[in-house]
Each structure stands twice: as C-alpha cells, then as structure tokens.
C-alpha cells in the first residue's frame, strides 16, 4: 500500500514538472510563481487538513510561490459563517490582487478578471469551482489550474487551445529567448519522433525441424566374414566327404 502511494506521488511530481516546463517555455511563467486562490480552494485545504495553504502549494510546485486572492473572495468567505472561518483567515494571509471588481461582486468574476487579457501577471489559479475551471478553459486557456484531490493537489493538463497559442508565439518569437525557442523545438521534435509509425512488419521466426545436412545417417553394420582358417577347414571337410563316396 505504502509503495503504491510512493509511486503515485512520484508520478504526480513528474507530471507537474512537465506541465510547468511547458508553461515556462510557451507562456513565460517564472518562479516565484504567483498563485491566485479562491475561497473554495482554501476551504478544501483546511477541510482535508493538508496544512498551511502556502506550504502545500510550494511543496507541490517544487518552487517558491506567492499566494494571492481578491477582495471579493475575502468578502465572500466572511459572509459564509463559522464553517469557513479557517479559510477566511488563510485568505487574509494572501496578498490582494490590485484592481478588478469590488465587493459585493461575485468571487468568480474577480478571479476571471485577474487573468483576463492574456493573464499578464502570469497567475496560476487554485480553485475547486467547476464552473470557474470551465470558464478559464474557455476565456484564458493559457492559465494553469490547480485543484485539491483526495490524493493531494493536481494540475489540469494544458488545454488543446494552448497548441494554437504555442504556434503563434513560435511565429512571432514574442516573449521567448533563443535558448527557450531551441528547447521548445527539441521537445516538439522528440514528440514528432515518438508519434511516427511504420508499416514494416517483421516476420516472427517459426519453429523448424532439424537440419537434414547436420543429421548423420546411421551406419549399417556389415556381417563379419569368416576367417581364412575356418574357410580352409570347410573346404577340407567337403573334399573328404567326396572321397568317401567314391
């Protein structure tokens, strides 16, 4: 059981490193990462007893990070009662995003506004709100989304819409250094090689019988010829019989 959990933990770490490398190369994300949290995410972290939200996020990303939230999120948590008290305290410890909608605007709108227009601040968004995740996928597909799972934090894989964004940045070269451009080309070349299929079919070796040339024929034993002495005795006996008959 513990070995299986260790394997899953390693797989999740490899996956998030791959996703972050993609966002760094294609969309200019840099550590320390700016992580924008909504109230649902902070509440889930406290309910699952994962610890301090910042420590959990930093450990998952494997890099330094700063946690942000909006005034609308803080206002929403304060009005949701004692059950969300810990999440409200966690939101106060986060830095506030400047600008955007003011309370009592919905928290969802404030998060979407923070990453609008190409996510200039390069926020990673942490949320449990399925509606918000779908909205970000549609309106800001280059924004990484992190959510709480029973096994810990997980990141949404890059959306298919990111592919067109990568092509645009490759054509214009905007925001990519020469080294990053070479890295991206190498990764794409490796992916293309992995997708190549061949029509060649190799025949499987079939079981064959023994090589007739390698098999030795059995030697037939010839009957032993009588010795010369025995033959002489037989001749003498035959001559004596003939003489007696005379």
PyMOL commands that set and color helices and strands:
alter all, ss='L'
color gray80, all
select helices_A, chain A and resi 2-27+39-47+53-61+71-78+82-93+107-114+116-119+130-139+161-172+178-195+228-245
alter helices_A, ss='H'
color red, helices_A
select strands_A, chain A and resi 33-37+65-69+95-96+123-126+145-149+152-155
alter strands_A, ss='S'
color yellow, strands_A
deselect
rebuild
show_as cartoon
